[in-house]
Amino acid sequence: MTNKILKAGLLLGSVAAIALLTACGNKEATTPSAENTHETAPISAETMAENPFFKTWDTPFGIPPFSEISDEDFEPAFDLAIANLEAEIAALSASTEAPSFENTILYMERAGKDLSRVASVFGNITNTDTNDKLQALERTIYPRLSQVYDTAYLDDAIWQRIHTLYETRDTLGLNAEEMRLLELYHRDFVRSGAALEPEAKARMKEINAALSKMTTQFGQNLLKETKSFEMVVTDEADLAGVPEALKQAAKAKADAKGYKNSWVFGLDRSVYEGFMSSAENRELRQKLFEGYTQRAAHGGDSDNGEVILQIARLRAEAAKLRGYKSHAEFQLETRMAKTPEQAEEFLLKVWRPGLVRAKQELASMQALADARGGDYKLRASDWWYFSEKLRQEKYAFDDSELKPYFELENVREGAFYVANKLWGVRFEKLDDVPVWNPEVVTYEMKDENGEHLGIFMTDSFARESKRGGAWMSSYRSASALDEPVRPIITNNLNLVKPEDGAPALMRFGEVETLFHEFGHGLHGLMTTQKFERYAGVSGPRDYTEFPAQIMEHWAAEPEVLAVYAKHTETGEIIPTELVEKMKRASTHNQGFKTTEFIAASLLDLAWHNLSLEEANAITDAHAFERDVLEGYGLIDEIEPRYRSPYFSHIFAGGYSAGYYAYLWSEILDADGFAAFKEAGDIFDPALAQRLRENVFEAGGKQEADELYRQFRGKDPSIEPLLQNRGLDDGS
């Protein structure tokens, strides 16, 4: 998953950055309401002289000097950076010069550099090392940032300048990349509401203010619920079946919290999946399952039910003001799916065979439980455990057999190997560079000629101050408007941290996640676009997952496994027979995986395809969710990948009406990798070059479907996706 607020939002160093922050960000930035209005105190020259954000960063590659930045530095830095950008916007609005590409479009592209610097560090740190002070600052900063967005994008004078240029664009003598930039700015303004009547603009600002409050509250409620949950086990006998490494991590967590002779399990995804797949104690599995699936949904101050209703209503109202039936219709207009109806139709094509397969899987697991003498009906909290037992029985394959072959640093070297074989790029580890946490490992990326391409920083382990999941983000985006600027990219995972001195071993699903996020990283690092507005990971959600997901395919190829899958104790390369078992088992449990994912995607579309009248009529978020899922026929034994109260992708992030994008992109990645298989060489030079030029370097220089066709030579086919998931047998 990409973190759009950082990758293609604030780091653009321009007013366009703030636009993307609002449209796609991790925080839905907006204008402040009266209660959020920030009175900026005068900033002394002495204070600014000491503030690290306004000093020259004399660090390797311009990496932020993390050790010099304190929590107290952020607010005054924001104060001045916002004031500087507001002055730039005011100057453009008041300009009496006839609009030109240089004095309007490029002016905006250059504006806001100070704010980009401050906000990029703040956004990254609050995701990886947050605390109460930073969370409090988030609640005031994000509305203020969005005020800057509204100031620019709802300014009639600036809108008239851009609209005039757009209407006369064919007479301006622009080249292709300049024309693309103008068209994107014009589209941004239109979609932001610049052409609305004054009364509608005023209401849009009020909606944005409320959304800022609600989405921030949603995310902070979820973080509180996730981090406060503890399942404390005091009898080691209750941990039968749990892998030793997971037990050791739970013991270390208990020791750190002051529990004696105990083990503590939280809700990090790696912990959750590992425990649910292995623990023999059914009651503990049920307890952890309820802790995970009931987050922010059981009443109290951190319940997200009412927050969800407010967000859905506000988004529906904003869509209506813009002239759209629903938020989903507004969002999908610029994406590959185009309409909510086409997105739903696509999902259902995969949902139907996936649900049939899931029911078959359930029957097989129930038979296994019956054969073992288990006198109970399987429930949702049993699925992970019995699925793993069924895999062991059906394929003579235990996922734990693989872990000794997947050590973190070796896996990362495997990802580097793939990039080198495809494009000649290489990664060199850097020591003695600034990092935000001692666990961060930094690399310099160079091209095939040894030239600097960017900085790649990795943060791999879970901790209390870090949000869950896996994502890519940026401390600096690439550009070449005035001088070449190369990016600083991060990859973030939440692996279970091993004991001191022990190797960090991964399940294969985590290996695929590392390759996935590395694909996002390459997309940000390899860009060659001149303008930040569409450099790097810019593009529609249902396309930007493609370069990440296609990288996953190389992870399981025998040639690549031979490079990185080495036994942590013996150094033995993973045996061929074990690889073959893994491949035969690759479609195991795909009914469940397909169904849980699409259930969440359909739920997302249902929330965001509501008209304003329909959204206002809903009074119970949990009942609405239940009715939607029952309407599509989801079985009781499967929970959606994300239930509404902890669906941060869509209620606190940039994936509203867009969670389907992962599966849509899977059409592209399955079809795209099939081209390499058809060529008989997974590193085919001609294909690799087309992939580089039209995907990893291209950013958003053209519409996504055209970029894909230029790479593949044709439109994508859904058949490879169904084959990969084992759903092509007509079931």
Buried (B, 14 or more C-beta within 10 A) or exposed (E): BBBBBBBBBBBBBBBBBBBBBBBBBBBBBBBBBEEBEBEEEEBEEEBBEEBBBBEEBEEEBBBBBBEBBEEEBBBBBBBBBBBBBBEBBBEBBEBEEEBBBEBBBBBBBBBBBBBBBBBBBBBBBBBBBBEEEBBEBBBBBBBBBBBBBBBBBBBBEBBEBBBBBBEEBEEBEBEEEBBBBBEBBBEBBBBBBBBBEEEBBEBBBBBBBBBBBBBBBBBBBBBBBBBEBBBEBEEEEBBEEBBEBBBBBBBBBBBEEEBEEBBBBBBBBBBBBBBBBBBEBBEBBBBBBBBBBBBBBEEEEBBBBEBBBBBBBBBBBBBBBBEBBBBBBBBBBBBBBBBBBBBBEBBBBBBBBBBBBBBEBBEBBBEBBEEEEBEEEBEBBBBBBBBBBBBBEEBEBBBBBBBBBBBBBBBBBBBBBBBBBBBBBBBEEBEEBBBBBEBBBBBBBBBEEEEEBBBBBBBBBBEEBBBBBBBBBBBBBBBBBEEEBBBBBBBBBBBBBBEEEEBBBBBBEBBBBBBBBBBBBBBBBBBBBBBBBBBBBBBBBBBBBBBBBBBBBBBBBBEBBBBBBBBBEEEEBBEEEBBEBBEEBBBBBBBBBBBBBBBBBBBBBBBBBBBBEBBBEBEEBBEBBBEBBEEBEBBEBBBBBBBBBBBBBBBBBBBBBBBBBBBBBBBBBBBBBBBBEEBEEBBBEEBBEBBBBBBBBBBBBBBBBEBBBBBBEEEBEBEBBBBBBBBBEEB
